[in-house]
Amino acid sequence: MTKDLLDKEIDSLKRDFPKMNDHRVEDAFSMLCLKYFYYPDHFSYSRFSDCFVDGKSDGGIDLVVVSDFDSYSQTLSLIQCKYHNDIQNSQDIIDVFTKIDQTYDNFINNKTSNYNSKLKRILKNKLTDIEDVPNIIEFNLFISCSVSSERKEDIENRINSIEKWRDFIVKVYYLEDILERMEIINSPKRYVEYDKIRIRKADGILKFNENGILVNISSNSLKDLYDRFKNKGLFEQNFRYYIRNKKIDDKIRKSLKEKRDKFWFLNNGIIISCSDFKPDGDNIKLWNFSIVNGCQTTTLIGDYKEKNENIEFFLPCKVVKSDNNSDFETFMSEIAEASNSQKPISDRDLKSNMPEQKELQKMLKEEDPKIYVEIKRGEESKKQIENWQRIKNDEIGQYILSFNLQQPGTARSGKSKIFSNDKIYKSIFLRKHCKDNIIDLLKLKEYYQDYIEKQLSEEKFDVTQANIANNGKFIIIALIGLFIKYKKQLINISRIENWSEQLELDNLRGKIFGDYEKDDFEQKLNGLFQLIIAEVSYLFNQREKEEKTVSNFFKTDSKYQNIIIKHFVDNIINNQYKIKELDAYIEIFNTST
């Protein structure tokens, strides 16, 4: 793999997003890193616009990203991307992270006057997003060149020597890391087709029928598998890839450094799931296999380069295979779920085998148009379908919460509650689903995405409107649901004291769009989007001193219901002139009672 592949992908991004032709190649490289490391499934120009802060006075930061760490916490990533052919010395890397660190400190301490407006707007919004949940701060540097292993080691040692950064995740991604990530996304491997792992035969093999064995495997042999297959299926059937966790990682590294002879006692070992296995002398032959438990252990053993690196030790390994190869994928998932109680697993993963999830998936996949819902990470991607026909179950939950149940604050800021909060989970997934309703909801989502993509690329929004459009998709979708409920007479806007009760009733059924046959459908829908964005922008500008950030304004259902909806009722629905404009837009929807 060479840098030519990187440049080809950059050219491809410029073709896909013509607006990038106005940017430097460095910016396109930033877009590439954002796509492959943070948004590989549903990437768009608006994703980039919502994260990109590069420019004069950017504090050494190109991108700001908030992502889920697990079902309880989030990660704030402050990212610098360097499109270079070479790195002259290790200190240059340390200087990058030092500048990012200083910028982060200044924002935490509200010393932001010297930074550009994009950075202030986006980073303040992201900090607001994570302030009420456990969070992890990550400094990442992406470099478009390779460096020697000696220099990599020197850089890592320097990073690890800085006491303050031990509370953060500080990581450099080199050219080979970026190319490997591109290969994983573009050509994913489901598992390793065939290989073998060395065991200590003298310890014996404990068998369970013909489908399972317990053996002691060689650390060096495991490291060899990691080196050859870490990005080629070795971990693909695990619930997730290796996630850095300083507390756990430090303990394992200490064992690798000082207690290799006791590693067998200090570690639970790993589990390998496969379609078949066969003991063969000092080895176990494996077919179609993946490590379903022990990703953390394997990765740390594979990457370890310090004292005693070459000293072999043995650790326990359970090897299991399915009774029925036709049910092999389900078997792998069941083993992964049952064996991953050692470290917190996302609540979404734990719900992935529930009957209601499979029923929703089956219902939406039957007949045309087919909707492919990902209920379990690693499910096969369907290539020959429209974007709107591919979605994750947590995203469906967010849109149902916003549109049908009128809770866009929870949808935006409480995504983890979709699977962890029993009441919210039942309201979304144990409801009586209507396929027509969900299909149109997903189309509405895609129409909105296309609209803001075009507006952003043509720079039609002012700064506040761009902020509202990027951060307010659930509010906009919720308000359209509100207008339809109003036109269907499903809510009584004069009874403001119990709006919450009325609004959250799950009473929107059937198609969302009506049988509108005129050729101005897109014009009317985009007009509605613009009306909503303009009104919410106006309202935010009136309350900016109180709210401080758009994220804070959109954070709770109570603000949506008591402030935003009230504004639309007072200024649109109860305004004899503006209600006519709204009615003209709403006629494209199914508003029959």
C-alpha positions as CSV (number, residue, x, y, z in Angstrom):
1,M,0.0,0.0,0.0
2,T,1.3,3.4,-0.9
3,K,0.4,7.1,-0.6
4,D,-1.0,6.9,-4.1
5,L,-4.0,5.1,-2.7
6,L,-4.5,8.0,-0.3
7,D,-4.3,10.6,-3.1
8,K,-6.8,8.6,-5.2
9,E,-9.2,8.6,-2.3
10,I,-8.7,12.4,-1.9
11,D,-9.5,12.9,-5.6
12,S,-12.6,10.7,-5.2
13,L,-13.8,12.8,-2.3
14,K,-13.4,16.0,-4.4
15,R,-15.5,14.4,-7.1
16,D,-18.2,13.4,-4.6
17,F,-18.1,16.8,-2.8
18,P,-17.4,19.5,-5.5
19,K,-17.2,22.1,-2.8
20,M,-13.9,20.5,-1.7
21,N,-12.3,21.7,-4.9
22,D,-12.3,25.2,-3.3
23,H,-10.3,23.7,-0.3
24,R,-6.6,22.9,0.0
25,V,-5.5,19.3,-0.3
26,E,-4.7,19.4,3.4
27,D,-8.4,20.0,4.0
28,A,-9.4,17.1,1.8
29,F,-7.0,14.9,3.8
30,S,-8.8,16.0,6.9
31,M,-12.1,15.0,5.3
32,L,-10.7,11.6,4.4
33,C,-9.6,11.0,8.1
34,L,-13.0,12.1,9.4
35,K,-14.8,9.8,7.0
36,Y,-12.8,6.6,7.6
37,F,-12.2,7.0,11.3
38,Y,-15.4,8.6,12.6
39,Y,-18.2,8.4,10.0
40,P,-17.6,5.4,7.7
41,D,-21.3,4.5,7.3
42,H,-23.1,7.8,6.6
43,F,-20.6,10.4,5.5
44,S,-21.7,13.8,4.1
45,Y,-20.4,17.3,3.5
46,S,-22.5,18.6,6.4
47,R,-20.7,16.1,8.7
48,F,-17.4,17.7,7.6
49,S,-18.8,21.2,7.9
50,D,-20.0,20.5,11.5
51,C,-16.5,19.4,12.6
52,F,-14.1,21.4,10.5
53,V,-12.5,24.4,12.3
54,D,-9.1,24.7,10.4
55,G,-8.0,28.3,9.7
56,K,-6.3,31.2,11.2
57,S,-6.3,31.1,15.0
58,D,-7.6,27.5,15.1
59,G,-5.6,26.6,18.2
60,G,-3.8,23.8,16.3
61,I,-7.1,21.9,15.7
62,D,-8.6,20.9,12.4
63,L,-11.5,18.8,13.5
64,V,-13.7,18.5,16.6
65,V,-15.8,15.3,16.9
66,V,-18.0,13.9,19.6
67,S,-18.7,10.1,19.4
68,D,-20.1,7.4,21.6
69,F,-17.5,5.6,23.7
70,D,-20.0,3.1,25.1
71,S,-23.6,3.3,26.2
72,Y,-22.7,5.5,29.2
73,S,-20.0,7.9,28.0
74,Q,-18.8,9.9,25.1
75,T,-15.4,10.8,23.5
76,L,-14.4,14.3,22.5
77,S,-11.7,14.1,19.9
78,L,-9.6,17.1,19.1
79,I,-7.8,16.4,15.8
80,Q,-5.0,17.7,13.7
81,C,-4.3,16.4,10.2
82,K,-0.9,16.9,8.6
83,Y,-0.5,16.3,4.9
84,H,3.3,15.9,4.9
85,N,5.8,13.8,3.0
86,D,8.1,13.5,6.0
87,I,8.4,14.2,9.7
88,Q,11.7,15.8,10.5
89,N,11.9,15.0,14.3
90,S,9.8,13.7,17.2
91,Q,9.6,17.1,18.9
92,D,7.4,18.4,16.0
93,I,4.7,15.8,17.0
94,I,5.0,16.7,20.7
95,D,4.5,20.4,19.7
96,V,1.3,19.6,17.9
97,F,-0.2,17.9,21.0
98,T,1.1,20.7,23.3
99,K,-0.8,23.3,21.2
100,I,-4.0,21.2,21.2
101,D,-3.7,20.7,25.0
102,Q,-3.3,24.4,25.6
103,T,-6.3,25.2,23.4
104,Y,-8.4,22.7,25.3
105,D,-7.3,24.2,28.6
106,N,-8.2,27.7,27.4
107,F,-11.7,26.6,26.4
108,I,-12.3,24.8,29.7
109,N,-11.2,28.0,31.5
110,N,-13.3,30.3,29.1
111,K,-10.2,32.0,27.6
112,T,-11.4,31.9,24.0
113,S,-11.1,35.5,22.7
114,N,-8.0,34.8,20.6
115,Y,-9.6,31.9,18.6
116,N,-11.6,32.0,15.4
117,S,-15.3,32.0,15.4
118,K,-15.7,28.5,13.9
119,L,-13.6,26.9,16.6
120,K,-15.4,28.8,19.3
121,R,-18.8,27.9,18.0
122,I,-18.1,24.2,17.2
123,L,-15.9,23.4,20.2
124,K,-18.3,25.1,22.7
125,N,-21.2,23.2,21.3
126,K,-19.3,19.9,21.5
127,L,-18.2,20.6,25.1
128,T,-21.9,21.3,26.0
129,D,-22.8,18.0,24.4
130,I,-20.6,16.0,26.7
131,E,-20.9,18.0,29.9
132,D,-23.6,15.9,31.5
133,V,-22.2,12.5,30.7
134,P,-19.0,10.7,31.6
135,N,-16.5,11.6,28.9
136,I,-13.1,10.8,27.5
137,I,-10.8,13.5,25.9
138,E,-8.8,12.4,23.0
139,F,-6.0,14.2,21.1
140,N,-5.4,12.6,17.7
141,L,-2.9,13.4,15.0
142,F,-3.2,12.0,11.5
143,I,0.0,12.1,9.3
144,S,0.1,11.2,5.6
145,C,3.6,9.7,5.7
146,S,5.4,6.8,7.3
147,V,8.1,7.1,9.9
148,S,10.7,4.5,11.1
149,S,9.8,2.1,13.9
150,E,12.5,3.8,16.0
151,R,11.0,7.2,15.6
152,K,7.5,5.8,16.3
153,E,8.8,4.4,19.6
154,D,10.6,7.6,20.5
155,I,7.4,9.6,19.9
156,E,5.3,7.2,21.9
157,N,7.8,7.3,24.8
158,R,7.8,11.1,24.8
159,I,4.0,11.2,24.8
160,N,3.9,8.6,27.7
161,S,6.4,10.6,29.7
162,I,4.2,13.7,29.9
163,E,2.3,13.3,33.2
164,K,-0.6,15.6,32.3
165,W,-1.5,13.6,29.2
166,R,-2.0,10.4,31.1
167,D,-5.6,11.5,31.7
168,F,-6.2,11.8,28.0
169,I,-5.9,9.4,25.0
170,V,-3.1,10.8,22.8
171,K,-2.6,9.0,19.6
172,V,-0.7,9.4,16.3
173,Y,-2.0,7.7,13.1
174,Y,0.6,7.2,10.4
175,L,0.1,6.5,6.7
176,E,0.0,2.8,7.1
177,D,-2.7,3.1,9.8
178,I,-4.8,5.3,7.6
179,L,-4.5,2.9,4.6
180,E,-5.3,-0.1,6.8
181,R,-8.4,1.7,8.0
182,M,-9.5,2.4,4.4
183,E,-9.0,-1.3,3.6
184,I,-11.0,-2.4,6.5
185,I,-13.9,-0.1,5.6
186,N,-13.8,-0.7,1.8
187,S,-13.0,-4.5,1.9
188,P,-14.0,-5.8,5.3
189,K,-13.1,-9.4,6.3
190,R,-15.7,-11.3,8.3
191,Y,-13.2,-13.6,9.9
192,V,-9.8,-15.2,9.3
193,E,-10.4,-18.1,6.8
194,Y,-7.6,-20.4,8.0
195,D,-4.5,-20.4,10.3
196,K,-3.2,-22.1,13.4
197,I,-2.1,-21.2,16.9
198,R,0.6,-22.9,18.9
199,I,-0.3,-24.5,22.2
200,R,1.6,-26.0,25.2
201,K,0.8,-29.6,24.4
202,A,2.2,-30.9,27.7
203,D,-0.6,-29.0,29.6
204,G,-3.2,-31.2,27.8
205,I,-6.4,-30.4,26.1
206,L,-9.7,-30.2,28.0
207,K,-12.6,-31.1,25.7
208,F,-16.3,-30.4,25.8
209,N,-17.9,-32.9,23.4
210,E,-16.7,-32.2,19.9
211,N,-17.4,-28.5,19.9
212,G,-15.1,-27.0,22.4
213,I,-11.6,-27.2,23.9
214,L,-9.7,-25.4,26.5
215,V,-5.9,-25.0,25.9
216,N,-3.0,-22.9,26.9
217,I,-1.7,-20.9,23.9
218,S,1.6,-19.2,23.2
219,S,1.8,-15.4,23.6
220,N,4.3,-15.3,20.7
221,S,1.9,-17.3,18.4
222,L,-0.9,-15.0,19.4
223,K,1.2,-11.9,18.7
224,D,2.0,-13.4,15.2
225,L,-1.7,-13.8,14.5
226,Y,-2.3,-10.2,15.6
227,D,0.5,-8.9,13.3
228,R,-0.9,-10.7,10.3
229,F,-4.6,-10.4,10.8
230,K,-5.4,-7.6,13.2
231,N,-7.2,-5.7,10.4
232,K,-8.3,-8.7,8.4
233,G,-11.0,-10.4,10.4
234,L,-9.3,-11.4,13.6
235,F,-11.6,-9.2,15.7
236,E,-14.5,-8.7,13.3
237,Q,-17.0,-10.9,15.3
238,N,-16.2,-9.1,18.6
239,F,-18.8,-6.6,19.7
240,R,-16.2,-3.8,19.1
241,Y,-12.6,-3.3,18.3
242,Y,-9.9,-2.4,20.8
243,I,-10.8,0.7,22.8
244,R,-8.1,2.3,24.8
245,N,-8.8,2.2,28.6
246,K,-5.9,3.5,30.6
247,K,-6.9,1.8,33.9
248,I,-7.2,-1.7,32.2
249,D,-4.3,-1.2,29.8
250,D,-1.8,-0.1,32.4
251,K,-2.5,-3.3,34.4
252,I,-2.0,-5.6,31.4
253,R,1.1,-3.7,30.4
254,K,2.5,-4.0,33.9
255,S,1.9,-7.8,33.8
256,L,3.6,-8.0,30.4
257,K,6.6,-6.1,31.7
258,E,7.0,-7.5,35.2
259,K,4.8,-10.6,35.7
260,R,4.9,-12.7,32.5
261,D,5.3,-15.8,34.6
262,K,2.0,-15.0,36.4
263,F,0.0,-13.8,33.3
264,W,-2.0,-17.0,33.3
265,F,-3.3,-16.2,36.8
266,L,-3.8,-12.5,36.2
267,N,-5.8,-12.6,32.9
268,N,-9.0,-14.4,31.9
269,G,-7.5,-15.3,28.5
270,I,-9.3,-15.2,25.2
271,I,-12.1,-17.0,23.4
272,I,-11.9,-18.0,19.7
273,S,-15.1,-18.9,17.8
274,C,-14.7,-20.8,14.5
275,S,-16.5,-23.0,12.0
276,D,-14.1,-25.8,12.8
277,F,-10.9,-26.7,14.6
278,K,-8.5,-29.6,14.8
279,P,-5.7,-30.3,17.2
280,D,-2.5,-31.0,15.3
281,G,0.5,-31.8,17.6
282,D,1.7,-28.5,19.1
283,N,-0.9,-26.5,17.2
284,I,-4.6,-26.0,16.9
285,K,-5.8,-25.6,13.3
286,L,-8.6,-23.1,12.9
287,W,-11.1,-22.4,10.1
288,N,-13.2,-19.2,9.7
289,F,-12.2,-17.9,13.1
290,S,-12.4,-14.7,15.1
291,I,-11.4,-13.7,18.6
292,V,-14.8,-12.9,20.2
293,N,-13.5,-12.1,23.7
294,G,-10.0,-10.9,24.5
295,C,-9.5,-8.1,21.9
296,Q,-8.0,-5.9,24.6
297,T,-5.6,-8.6,25.8
298,T,-4.6,-9.6,22.3
299,T,-4.0,-6.0,21.1
300,L,-1.8,-5.1,24.1
301,I,0.2,-8.3,23.7
302,G,0.6,-7.6,19.9
303,D,1.6,-4.0,20.3
304,Y,3.9,-4.5,23.4
305,K,7.5,-3.4,22.6
306,E,9.1,-2.9,26.0
307,K,11.1,-5.0,28.5
308,N,10.8,-8.8,28.1
309,E,9.0,-8.4,24.7
310,N,10.4,-11.7,23.4
311,I,9.9,-13.8,26.5
312,E,7.1,-16.3,25.7
313,F,4.4,-17.1,28.2
314,F,1.1,-19.0,27.9
315,L,-2.5,-17.9,28.5
316,P,-5.8,-19.8,28.6
317,C,-7.8,-20.0,25.4
318,K,-11.2,-21.5,24.8
319,V,-11.9,-22.6,21.2
320,V,-15.5,-23.2,20.3
321,K,-17.4,-24.1,17.1
322,S,-21.0,-24.3,16.1
323,D,-23.0,-27.5,15.9
324,N,-24.6,-26.3,12.8
325,N,-22.5,-24.4,10.2
326,S,-25.6,-22.9,8.6
327,D,-26.2,-21.0,11.9
328,F,-22.6,-20.1,12.3
329,E,-23.0,-16.3,12.3
330,T,-25.7,-16.4,15.1
331,F,-23.5,-18.8,17.1
332,M,-20.6,-16.4,16.9
333,S,-22.8,-13.5,18.1
334,E,-24.2,-15.5,21.0
335,I,-20.7,-16.5,22.2
336,A,-19.5,-12.9,21.9
337,E,-22.5,-11.6,23.9
338,A,-22.3,-14.3,26.6
339,S,-18.5,-13.9,27.1
340,N,-18.2,-10.1,27.2
341,S,-19.6,-9.4,30.7
342,Q,-16.0,-8.6,31.9
343,K,-16.0,-5.1,30.4
344,P,-19.1,-2.9,29.8
345,I,-20.8,-3.7,26.5
346,S,-23.2,-1.2,24.9
347,D,-26.8,-1.7,25.8
348,R,-27.5,-1.6,22.1
349,D,-25.4,-4.7,21.6
350,L,-27.1,-6.6,24.4
351,K,-30.5,-5.9,22.9
352,S,-29.4,-7.0,19.4
353,N,-30.9,-10.5,19.7
354,M,-34.2,-9.5,21.3
355,P,-37.3,-10.7,19.3
356,E,-38.6,-7.2,18.8
357,Q,-35.3,-6.2,17.1
358,K,-35.4,-9.1,14.8
359,E,-39.1,-8.6,14.0
360,L,-38.5,-4.9,13.2
361,Q,-35.6,-5.9,11.0
362,K,-37.7,-8.6,9.2
363,M,-40.7,-6.3,8.8
364,L,-38.7,-3.5,7.1
365,K,-36.8,-5.9,4.9
366,E,-39.9,-7.6,3.5
367,E,-41.3,-6.4,0.2
368,D,-40.3,-3.3,-1.6
369,P,-39.0,-0.8,-0.7
370,K,-36.7,-2.8,1.4
371,I,-35.2,-1.2,4.5
372,Y,-32.0,-2.8,5.9
373,V,-31.8,-2.2,9.6
374,E,-28.5,-2.9,11.3
375,I,-29.3,-4.4,14.7
376,K,-25.9,-5.9,15.3
377,R,-22.5,-4.5,14.5
378,G,-20.8,-6.3,11.6
379,E,-23.9,-7.3,9.7
380,E,-23.5,-7.5,6.0
381,S,-23.8,-4.1,4.2
382,K,-26.2,-3.9,1.3
383,K,-24.5,-2.0,-1.5
384,Q,-27.1,-1.6,-4.2
385,I,-29.6,0.4,-2.4
386,E,-30.3,4.1,-1.7
387,N,-28.8,5.7,1.4
388,W,-32.1,6.2,3.1
389,Q,-32.8,2.4,2.9
390,R,-29.8,1.6,5.2
391,I,-30.0,2.6,8.9
392,K,-29.0,1.5,12.4
393,N,-31.7,0.6,15.0
394,D,-30.5,3.4,17.3
395,E,-31.0,5.9,14.6
396,I,-34.5,4.7,13.9
397,G,-35.0,5.1,17.6
398,Q,-33.8,8.7,17.5
399,Y,-36.2,9.6,14.6
400,I,-39.2,7.9,16.2
401,L,-38.5,9.7,19.4
402,S,-38.3,13.0,17.6
403,F,-41.1,12.8,15.1
404,N,-43.7,10.4,16.6
405,L,-43.1,10.9,20.3
406,Q,-42.0,14.6,20.2
407,Q,-38.8,14.1,22.4
408,P,-36.0,15.5,20.2
409,G,-33.9,16.5,23.2
410,T,-33.7,12.9,24.4
411,A,-33.1,11.8,20.8
412,R,-30.1,14.2,20.5
413,S,-28.5,14.2,24.0
414,G,-29.8,11.0,25.5
415,K,-29.1,8.5,22.7
416,S,-27.8,5.9,25.2
417,K,-31.2,5.9,26.9
418,I,-32.8,4.4,23.9
419,F,-31.4,1.0,25.0
420,S,-30.6,1.6,28.7
421,N,-33.9,3.2,29.8
422,D,-36.6,0.6,29.9
423,K,-39.5,3.0,29.5
424,I,-37.9,4.7,26.4
425,Y,-36.9,1.4,24.9
426,K,-40.4,0.0,25.2
427,S,-42.0,3.2,23.7
428,I,-39.8,2.9,20.6
429,F,-39.4,-0.8,20.0
430,L,-42.4,-2.4,21.6
431,R,-44.8,-0.1,19.9
432,K,-47.0,-1.2,17.0
433,H,-44.8,-0.3,14.0
434,C,-46.2,1.0,10.7
435,K,-43.9,0.3,7.8
436,D,-45.3,3.1,5.7
437,N,-44.7,5.6,8.5
438,I,-41.1,4.5,9.0
439,I,-40.4,4.5,5.3
440,D,-41.6,8.1,4.9
441,L,-39.8,9.1,8.1
442,L,-36.5,7.9,6.6
443,K,-37.2,9.6,3.4
444,L,-37.9,12.8,5.3
445,K,-34.6,12.4,7.1
446,E,-32.8,12.0,3.7
447,Y,-34.6,15.0,2.1
448,Y,-33.5,17.2,5.0
449,Q,-29.9,15.9,4.7
450,D,-29.9,16.6,1.0
451,Y,-31.3,20.1,1.6
452,I,-28.7,21.2,4.2
453,E,-25.9,19.6,2.1
454,K,-26.9,21.9,-0.8
455,Q,-27.4,25.0,1.3
456,L,-24.0,24.5,3.1
457,S,-22.1,23.7,-0.1
458,E,-23.5,26.9,-1.7
459,E,-23.1,28.9,1.5
460,K,-26.7,29.9,1.6
461,F,-26.9,29.9,5.4
462,D,-25.6,32.6,7.7
463,V,-23.5,31.4,10.7
464,T,-26.4,30.9,13.1
465,Q,-28.6,29.1,10.4
466,A,-25.7,26.8,9.6
467,N,-25.3,26.0,13.3
468,I,-29.0,25.4,13.7
469,A,-29.2,23.3,10.5
470,N,-26.2,21.1,11.5
471,N,-27.2,20.6,15.1
472,G,-31.0,20.7,14.9
473,K,-32.1,17.9,12.6
474,F,-34.1,16.2,15.4
475,I,-35.8,19.5,16.3
476,I,-36.7,20.2,12.6
477,I,-38.1,16.6,12.2
478,A,-40.0,17.0,15.5
479,L,-41.5,20.3,14.4
480,I,-42.8,18.8,11.2
481,G,-44.3,16.0,13.3
482,L,-45.9,18.7,15.5
483,F,-47.4,20.5,12.5
484,I,-48.9,17.3,11.1
485,K,-50.3,16.4,14.5
486,Y,-51.9,19.8,14.7
487,K,-53.4,19.6,11.2
488,K,-54.7,16.1,12.0
489,Q,-56.3,17.5,15.2
490,L,-54.3,15.1,17.4
491,I,-53.3,18.0,19.7
492,N,-55.1,20.9,21.2
493,I,-52.7,23.9,21.2
494,S,-54.9,25.8,23.5
495,R,-54.3,23.3,26.3
496,I,-50.7,24.4,26.9
497,E,-50.6,23.1,30.5
498,N,-50.5,19.4,29.4
499,W,-48.7,19.6,26.1
500,S,-46.2,17.0,27.2
501,E,-49.0,14.4,27.6
502,Q,-50.6,15.3,24.3
503,L,-47.4,15.6,22.3
504,E,-45.8,12.3,23.4
505,L,-48.9,10.2,22.5
506,D,-47.9,7.7,19.8
507,N,-50.7,8.6,17.5
508,L,-49.1,9.3,14.1
509,R,-49.8,6.3,11.9
510,G,-49.7,5.7,8.1
511,K,-47.9,7.6,5.4
512,I,-46.3,10.9,6.3
513,F,-46.4,12.3,2.8
514,G,-49.7,12.7,1.0
515,D,-50.6,11.9,-2.6
516,Y,-49.2,15.2,-3.8
517,E,-48.9,15.2,-7.6
518,K,-47.8,18.7,-8.5
519,D,-44.2,19.3,-9.6
520,D,-43.3,21.7,-6.8
521,F,-43.0,19.0,-4.1
522,E,-39.3,19.7,-3.5
523,Q,-39.8,23.4,-3.5
524,K,-42.5,23.2,-0.9
525,L,-40.5,20.8,1.3
526,N,-37.4,22.9,1.1
527,G,-39.5,26.0,1.9
528,L,-40.7,24.4,5.0
529,F,-37.2,23.5,6.1
530,Q,-36.1,27.1,5.5
531,L,-39.0,28.5,7.4
532,I,-38.3,26.3,10.5
533,I,-34.5,27.0,10.4
534,A,-35.1,30.7,10.1
535,E,-37.6,30.8,13.0
536,V,-35.4,28.7,15.3
537,S,-32.4,30.8,14.4
538,Y,-34.4,34.0,15.2
539,L,-35.5,32.5,18.5
540,F,-31.9,31.4,19.4
541,N,-30.5,34.8,18.6
542,Q,-33.1,36.3,21.1
543,R,-31.9,33.8,23.8
544,E,-28.2,33.5,22.9
545,K,-27.0,35.1,26.2
546,E,-29.1,32.7,28.2
547,E,-28.5,29.6,26.1
548,K,-24.8,30.3,25.2
549,T,-24.7,27.4,22.6
550,V,-27.1,25.8,20.1
551,S,-26.3,22.4,21.7
552,N,-27.5,23.7,25.0
553,F,-30.7,25.1,23.4
554,F,-31.5,21.7,21.8
555,K,-30.5,19.6,24.8
556,T,-33.8,18.9,26.6
557,D,-37.4,18.0,25.7
558,S,-38.6,20.6,28.1
559,K,-36.9,23.5,26.2
560,Y,-38.4,22.1,22.9
561,Q,-41.9,21.8,24.3
562,N,-42.0,24.9,26.5
563,I,-39.9,27.4,24.5
564,I,-39.5,26.3,20.9
565,I,-43.0,24.9,20.3
566,K,-44.5,27.9,22.2
567,H,-42.7,30.2,19.8
568,F,-44.1,28.4,16.8
569,V,-47.6,28.4,18.2
570,D,-47.5,32.2,19.0
571,N,-45.6,33.3,15.9
572,I,-46.7,30.9,13.2
573,I,-49.8,29.0,14.0
574,N,-51.6,31.9,15.7
575,N,-50.4,34.4,13.1
576,Q,-53.0,34.8,10.4
577,Y,-50.5,35.6,7.7
578,K,-47.7,33.1,8.6
579,I,-50.1,30.2,9.1
580,K,-51.1,30.6,5.4
581,E,-47.4,30.1,4.4
582,L,-47.2,27.1,6.7
583,D,-50.4,25.6,5.3
584,A,-49.1,25.9,1.7
585,Y,-46.0,23.9,2.7
586,I,-47.9,21.3,4.8
587,E,-50.2,20.3,1.9
588,I,-47.5,17.9,0.7
589,F,-48.1,15.8,3.8
590,N,-50.8,13.4,4.7
591,T,-52.9,15.5,7.1
592,S,-56.3,13.8,6.7
593,T,-58.0,13.1,10.1
